């Protein structure tokens, strides 16, 4: 068991969480590598939730996250294990776990977004979707009505 997994388990026990811990770990890991802030962690988690609810994507968070070429960190050839050994990183991981778990059930601040990208890139797919939400670090999209 990694340190990150142990911290998710400890959080689940202390908070009384009774959902799927694998889903939470996938979501927190995704937010860890993708988010530039806790606000983005919430928004990115809600993008995954919106995809899970869509007929066009897999029906569980881990499958959505690990679908090829969907999230940059899953194909960057670097370690997929967050390094949470330092005190600072461990505290960030715990906060990220709380934000992600809360975001999964919170009202959707992204207005149904199923896509996003960092502000410093402009993917070719972006012109086919409508902007529905923005943060300091990311732009969020969904299909245009």
Secondary structure as UniProt FT lines:
FT   HELIX           3..15
FT   HELIX           21..34
FT   HELIX           38..53
FT   TURN            55..56
FT   HELIX           61..66
FT   TURN            68..69
FT   HELIX           72..75
FT   HELIX           87..105
FT   TURN            109..112
FT   STRAND          115..118
FT   TURN            119..120
FT   HELIX           124..128
FT   STRAND          129..134
FT   STRAND          138..143
//
